[in-house]
Amino acid sequence: MKLTLQPSHLPGRAFDRQVPIFNIYYPFQWDAKSGDVFVDGVTALSQIDFSSVSSVALYFHFPFCETICNFCPFTRGKYQGHQIISDYLEAIIKEINLKSEQKNLRELAVRSIFVGGGTPSLLTADEIRQFGTALHEHFDLSLLREFAFECEVKSVTADKVAALREIGVTNARYGLQTFDPFWRDMFDLTASLDQIQAANELFNKMLPYSSFDILYGMNGQTTDAFLADLEKAAAMGNALVDVYPIDNVVTQIKLHRKLEAAGFTSKTADERFDMNRLLRAVMREHGFLPHNGHGYVRVDADELARNPAVTDTYTFDYHDHIYGHADTAVVGFGVNAISILPQTVLTNTGNRRKYIDDMHENGSVKTQISRHDRSIDASRPVVTRLAYHGVLEKNRVFWNEVPRECIQALHEFADAGLIRDAGDTWRITQDGWEWYVNMMYYAMPESQKSVLDAFIIHCLRQPGRVLTADQIEFVNSGHLAIA
């Protein structure tokens, strides 16, 4: 898609349209034009040169769900019994053993661990301890700053939360999504609000942090319903809340059909933009400021009065690696787990039975591999870190390797008032914070834009998934219809 950055002297939106996808991993691997290239993931990892990497995060994926939420695009399957979870845990511990034996990875201290899904909390308390033991035995966790673990509240017990605390978990995360009974039914959510409250109280009592997700911008959602969700979210007492615009490009077709059957018209790009502005204002009224593109943290009165575009009082370290500098890396374990590595992106097989069998029988994992040149790695902080985290440390950027179009985008952002030069850093402005996805897209090298464009087109060609022009184009931008 063509995205136009408006001159700063023109009224209205900074861009002529909204990129219709809000969560990305960069650099990209998916490419509809090329055949999939698969290798053994352990062997591929052993060949990576980590000499330029100063910080690594580990990601572990558990693809089992008590509830199949119809907005979720991630690899998962309905919980059918515990045996396959036990088999899967054995397989992922074997992957831990094999990958941690690679000297290039073993010598790196781990800064962040993220356990996602799916529903990792379907593990028993003893299995959580078994998993934690494997991590502590095979990796250097002496510099670990954060250990996040996703949960589904229906499977949360005091014993499990105690086990999380024992293995070092610092942040329990769960998908609340909405308090509204109507929207909970639309999303096929099955946990009761009482179960949510009970789990939240356990997390807040036993762990340093807990956080939950709220979705907004659905077709048919009223402003009153949105405000009610934000009011109730702030009243939960958590220090952290993540508030995401719904990703219509990748939500399940079942949700599109339910919204259509309800007779809801499209939530326009202008309406969603205004909801984002309202979100920031309401969260600030309740003592929260953004710490990245969609995460909010409760801050003290002095920080609230200072009101920076993005506060540095808290950092979600895992996202500091996903949307990070060129010297950060992510190593993934389990089904469909992504590894972001120097000049390489790896994605494990999405077939959980094949993953289990291959790990148990062959000690290998079928992994899709994609290679890119150093300039793409060098572009990462310009493309992702500045827009998402709000700050770019200039001395950590390999400027001589950054593609020219990325540097040109920086100058255009500055001219448009979206970023400012703060000496040793570039910092995002309040106006820039409103555009983190668009800024990511605009700053990408053309080769990466084309991959994202192809992925969006691929998703929208699937029958039943609908995205209309008014969900992308801003009416007040003064530009013509989408090309």
C-alpha positions in Angstrom: 0.0 0.0 0.0 1.1 3.6 -0.6 1.4 5.6 2.6 1.7 9.4 2.4 3.2 11.5 5.2 1.5 14.8 5.4 3.5 18.0 5.8 3.4 19.4 9.3 1.7 22.7 8.2 -1.4 20.8 6.8 -4.3 20.3 9.2 -5.7 16.8 10.0 -3.9 13.5 10.2 -0.2 13.1 9.9 -0.7 10.2 7.4 -3.3 9.8 4.6 -4.3 6.3 5.8 -3.8 3.7 8.5 -1.7 0.6 8.1 -4.3 -2.1 8.9 -2.2 -4.4 11.1 -0.9 -3.5 14.5 1.3 -6.3 15.7 4.3 -7.3 13.6 7.6 -9.2 14.0 10.5 -7.5 12.1 12.3 -8.5 10.0 9.6 -10.4 8.2 9.9 -14.0 7.1 6.5 -14.7 5.4 6.7 -14.3 1.6 3.8 -15.6 -0.6 6.0 -15.6 -3.7 8.8 -18.0 -2.5 8.6 -21.6 -1.5 9.1 -22.5 2.1 12.7 -23.4 3.0 12.8 -25.7 6.0 15.9 -26.8 8.0 16.6 -28.4 11.4 16.2 -25.5 13.8 18.9 -26.6 16.2 21.5 -26.9 13.4 20.4 -23.5 12.1 20.9 -21.9 15.5 24.3 -23.4 15.9 25.4 -21.5 12.7 24.4 -18.1 13.9 27.2 -15.6 14.7 26.1 -13.9 18.0 29.2 -11.8 18.3 27.2 -8.6 17.6 24.5 -9.5 20.2 24.6 -8.0 23.6 21.1 -9.1 24.9 18.9 -12.1 24.2 15.3 -12.9 25.1 13.8 -16.4 25.1 10.3 -17.1 23.9 8.4 -20.4 24.7 5.1 -21.2 23.0 2.4 -23.5 24.5 -0.3 -23.9 21.9 -3.2 -25.3 24.1 -6.3 -23.3 24.9 -9.2 -23.9 27.2 -11.1 -21.4 25.1 -10.6 -20.6 21.3 -11.0 -16.8 21.3 -12.1 -15.8 17.8 -10.0 -12.6 17.6 -6.7 -14.5 18.2 -4.4 -15.1 15.2 -1.8 -17.2 17.1 -1.1 -20.9 16.7 -3.2 -22.8 19.2 -5.6 -25.8 19.6 -8.4 -26.8 21.8 -7.5 -28.5 25.0 -8.4 -32.2 24.6 -6.7 -33.8 27.6 -3.5 -33.5 29.6 -1.4 -36.2 28.0 -0.5 -34.2 24.9 0.5 -31.3 27.1 2.9 -33.5 29.1 4.3 -34.9 25.8 4.7 -31.3 24.6 6.5 -30.2 27.7 9.0 -33.1 27.4 9.6 -32.0 23.8 10.1 -28.3 24.6 12.5 -29.3 27.4 14.5 -31.4 24.9 14.6 -28.3 22.6 15.9 -26.3 25.6 18.6 -29.0 26.2 19.7 -29.1 22.5 19.7 -25.3 21.9 21.4 -24.4 25.1 24.3 -26.7 24.2 25.2 -24.4 21.3 28.3 -22.5 22.5 27.3 -19.3 20.6 24.0 -19.1 22.6 25.2 -20.6 25.9 27.7 -17.7 26.4 25.0 -15.1 26.3 23.2 -13.9 29.4 19.4 -14.0 29.1 17.7 -10.7 29.9 14.0 -11.6 29.3 11.9 -14.7 29.2 8.3 -14.8 27.8 6.1 -17.9 28.0 3.1 -17.5 25.7 0.3 -19.3 24.0 -2.1 -20.7 23.9 -2.5 -21.3 27.6 0.8 -22.1 29.4 -1.2 -22.1 32.7 -2.7 -25.4 31.7 0.6 -26.9 32.9 0.3 -28.4 36.4 2.2 -26.7 39.3 4.7 -29.6 39.2 5.1 -29.2 35.4 5.7 -25.4 35.9 8.5 -26.3 38.3 9.9 -28.8 35.9 9.9 -26.3 33.1 11.5 -23.7 35.4 14.2 -26.1 36.5 15.2 -26.7 32.9 15.6 -23.0 32.3 17.7 -22.4 35.3 19.9 -25.5 34.6 20.6 -24.7 31.0 20.8 -20.9 30.7 22.6 -18.1 32.5 19.8 -16.2 34.2 22.1 -14.0 36.4 21.1 -10.9 34.5 17.5 -11.8 33.9 15.4 -8.6 34.2 12.0 -10.0 33.5 10.1 -13.4 33.3 6.6 -13.1 31.9 4.1 -15.9 31.8 0.7 -15.9 30.1 -2.3 -17.4 31.8 -5.9 -18.2 31.2 -7.8 -17.3 34.4 -9.9 -20.4 34.4 -6.8 -22.6 34.9 -5.2 -20.3 37.6 -4.8 -21.7 41.1 -2.9 -20.6 44.2 -0.6 -23.7 43.8 0.2 -22.7 40.2 0.9 -19.1 41.0 3.2 -20.2 43.9 5.0 -22.4 41.4 5.4 -19.4 39.0 6.9 -17.4 41.9 9.3 -20.2 42.7 10.7 -20.4 39.2 11.2 -16.6 39.1 8.2 -15.3 37.2 7.9 -11.6 37.6 4.9 -10.8 35.5 1.7 -12.8 35.0 -0.2 -11.7 31.9 -3.7 -12.6 30.8 -6.2 -11.7 28.1 -9.2 -10.0 29.8 -10.1 -8.3 26.5 -13.4 -6.7 27.7 -15.7 -6.5 30.7 -18.8 -6.1 28.5 -21.0 -9.3 28.5 -22.0 -8.6 24.9 -18.5 -8.3 23.6 -17.3 -11.3 25.7 -19.9 -13.3 23.9 -18.9 -11.9 20.5 -15.2 -12.9 21.3 -16.3 -16.4 22.5 -14.7 -15.7 25.9 -15.9 -18.2 28.6 -14.2 -17.0 31.8 -16.6 -15.3 34.3 -15.8 -11.9 35.7 -15.6 -13.5 39.1 -12.9 -15.9 37.8 -11.0 -12.9 36.4 -11.1 -11.0 39.7 -10.0 -14.1 41.7 -7.0 -14.7 39.4 -6.1 -11.1 39.4 -6.1 -10.9 43.2 -3.8 -14.0 43.3 -1.3 -12.5 40.8 -1.2 -9.1 42.6 -0.7 -10.8 46.0 2.0 -13.2 44.9 4.0 -11.7 42.0 5.7 -8.3 41.4 3.6 -7.5 38.4 0.5 -8.7 36.6 -1.0 -7.3 33.5 -4.0 -7.9 31.2 -5.1 -7.0 27.7 -8.1 -4.9 26.6 -9.3 -4.8 23.0 -11.0 -1.8 21.4 -12.1 -0.5 18.0 -14.4 -3.4 17.1 -17.1 -2.7 14.4 -20.1 -1.7 16.4 -18.4 -0.8 19.7 -19.8 2.4 21.1 -17.7 5.1 22.8 -19.7 4.5 26.1 -18.8 0.8 26.0 -15.1 1.6 25.4 -15.1 4.1 28.3 -16.7 1.6 30.6 -14.0 -1.0 29.8 -11.3 1.6 30.5 -12.9 2.7 33.8 -13.1 -0.9 35.0 -9.6 -1.8 33.8 -8.2 1.1 35.8 -10.2 0.0 38.9 -8.6 -3.5 38.9 -5.6 -2.1 40.8 -2.9 -3.4 38.4 0.2 -1.3 37.6 0.2 -2.5 34.0 -2.6 -2.6 31.4 -2.1 -3.3 27.6 -4.8 -1.8 25.3 -4.8 -3.0 21.7 -6.8 -1.9 18.7 -8.4 -5.1 17.2 -6.4 -6.5 14.2 -9.2 -7.1 11.7 -6.7 -8.4 9.1 -5.8 -11.4 11.1 -8.9 -12.0 13.4 -10.7 -15.2 12.7 -13.3 -15.2 10.0 -15.9 -16.4 12.5 -15.6 -13.1 14.3 -16.1 -11.2 11.0 -19.3 -13.2 10.4 -20.6 -12.6 13.9 -20.1 -8.9 13.5 -21.8 -8.9 10.0 -24.7 -10.9 11.4 -25.1 -8.3 14.1 -25.5 -5.7 11.4 -22.5 -3.6 12.5 -21.0 -1.2 10.1 -17.2 -0.6 9.8 -15.4 1.3 12.5 -13.6 3.8 10.3 -10.0 4.8 10.5 -11.0 8.2 11.8 -13.1 6.7 14.5 -10.4 4.3 15.6 -7.8 7.1 15.6 -10.1 9.3 17.8 -10.6 6.3 20.1 -6.8 6.0 20.5 -6.6 9.7 21.5 -9.4 9.2 24.0 -7.7 6.2 25.4 -4.6 8.1 26.3 -6.6 10.9 27.9 -8.8 8.6 30.0 -5.8 6.5 31.1 -4.0 9.6 32.2 -7.0 10.7 34.2 -6.6 7.4 36.1 -2.8 7.8 36.6 -1.5 5.8 33.7 1.0 6.8 30.9 2.1 4.8 27.9 5.4 2.9 28.2 5.2 1.8 24.6 2.9 1.8 21.6 0.0 0.1 23.5 1.2 -0.6 27.0 0.3 1.6 30.0 1.9 1.8 33.4 0.6 3.5 36.6 3.0 6.4 37.5 3.5 8.8 40.3 2.2 12.4 40.4 5.5 13.9 39.3 5.7 11.7 36.2 2.1 12.3 35.4 2.6 16.1 35.6 5.6 15.7 33.3 3.5 13.8 30.8 6.1 12.5 28.4 5.0 11.0 25.1 6.3 7.6 26.4 7.4 7.1 30.0 10.6 5.3 30.9 9.4 4.3 34.4 8.8 0.8 33.2 10.0 -1.2 30.2 8.6 -4.5 29.0 11.9 -6.1 28.2 10.6 -8.8 25.9 9.2 -6.1 23.6 12.5 -4.3 24.0 14.0 -7.3 22.1 11.2 -7.8 19.6 11.1 -4.1 18.8 14.7 -3.5 19.6 18.2 -2.5 18.6 20.3 -4.5 16.2 22.3 -5.9 19.1 19.2 -7.7 20.6 18.0 -11.2 19.6 15.1 -13.5 20.3 15.4 -17.3 20.4 12.1 -19.2 20.2 11.1 -22.6 21.4 8.0 -24.7 20.7 5.4 -24.7 17.9 5.5 -21.7 15.6 8.0 -19.9 17.8 9.9 -17.2 16.0 13.6 -16.5 16.5 14.9 -13.1 15.4 18.7 -13.5 14.9 21.5 -11.7 13.1 20.8 -11.9 9.4 18.3 -14.7 10.0 14.7 -15.3 11.1 13.6 -18.8 12.1 10.0 -20.1 12.6 9.4 -23.5 14.1 6.8 -25.8 12.5 3.2 -25.0 13.3 2.2 -28.6 13.6 2.3 -29.5 17.3 2.1 -33.3 16.7 5.0 -33.2 14.3 6.9 -31.0 16.7 6.5 -33.5 19.5 7.3 -36.5 17.4 10.4 -34.9 15.8 11.8 -33.8 19.1 11.2 -37.1 20.8 12.3 -39.3 17.9 14.9 -37.3 16.1 16.0 -34.5 18.5 15.2 -32.0 15.8 12.6 -29.4 15.0 11.4 -28.5 11.4 12.0 -24.8 11.1 11.4 -22.3 8.3 14.5 -20.2 7.6 14.8 -16.8 6.0 18.0 -14.8 5.6 18.5 -11.1 5.0 21.5 -8.8 4.8 23.0 -6.7 7.5 21.2 -3.5 6.4 17.9 -5.0 7.4 19.3 -5.7 10.9 20.7 -2.2 11.0 17.2 -0.9 10.2 15.5 -2.6 13.1 15.9 0.3 15.7 14.9 2.9 13.2 11.9 0.9 12.1 10.7 -0.5 15.3 12.3 0.8 18.5 11.8 4.5 17.9 8.2 4.3 17.0 7.2 1.7 19.5 9.3 2.5 22.6 9.6 6.2 21.9 13.3 6.6 22.1 16.3 5.7 19.9 19.8 5.7 21.3 21.9 7.0 18.5 25.2 5.3 19.6 23.5 1.9 19.3 22.6 2.3 15.6 25.0 1.1 12.9 24.3 4.2 10.8 26.7 3.3 8.0 24.6 0.2 7.3 21.1 1.7 7.7 19.3 1.8 4.3 19.0 5.3 2.9 15.2 5.3 2.8 15.2 4.6 6.6 17.4 7.6 7.3 15.2 9.7 4.9 12.1 8.7 6.9 13.8 9.9 10.1 14.3 13.3 8.6 10.7 13.4 7.3 9.4 12.4 10.8 11.3 15.2 12.3 10.0 17.7 9.7 6.5 16.5 10.5 6.9 17.0 14.2 6.6 13.2 15.0 10.1 12.9 16.5 12.6 15.4 18.0 16.4 15.4 18.2 17.3 15.2 21.9 21.1 15.2 21.4 22.2 11.6 22.0 18.7 10.2 21.3 15.8 10.6 18.9 12.6 10.9 20.9 9.0 10.5 19.8 6.6 13.4 20.3 3.0 13.2 21.5 1.9 13.4 17.9 4.3 10.7 16.9 3.1 8.3 19.6 -0.3 8.2 17.8 1.3 6.8 14.7 3.6 4.0 15.8 2.5 1.4 13.3 2.4 3.9 10.4 5.9 5.1 11.3 7.2 1.5 11.4 5.8 0.9 8.0 6.9 4.2 6.5 10.5 3.7 7.7 10.8 0.1 6.4 13.0 -0.6 3.4 10.9 -1.3 0.3 11.8 -5.0 0.4 10.2 -5.4 3.8 7.1 -3.3 2.9 6.4 -5.6 0.0 6.4 -8.7 2.3 4.0 -7.0 4.7 1.8 -5.8 1.8 1.7 -9.4 0.4 0.8 -10.8 3.8 -2.1 -8.3 4.2 -3.4 -9.1 0.7 -3.2 -12.8 1.4 -5.3 -12.5 4.5 -7.9 -10.3 2.9 -8.4 -12.8 0.0 -9.7 -15.4 2.4 -13.5 -15.5 2.0 -15.4 -14.0 4.8 -12.7 -11.6 6.0 -13.8 -8.0 5.3 -11.8 -4.8 5.4 -13.4 -1.8 3.7 -11.7 1.3 2.4 -13.0 3.6 5.1 -11.3 1.4 7.7 -8.0 2.4 6.1 -8.4 5.8 4.6 -8.7 9.0 6.7 -11.5 11.2 5.4 -9.9 14.4 6.6 -6.6 13.7 5.0 -7.6 15.2 1.6 -6.3 12.3 -0.4 -8.0 10.1 -3.0 -9.3 6.6 -2.5 -6.9 3.7 -1.9 -5.0 2.7 -5.0 
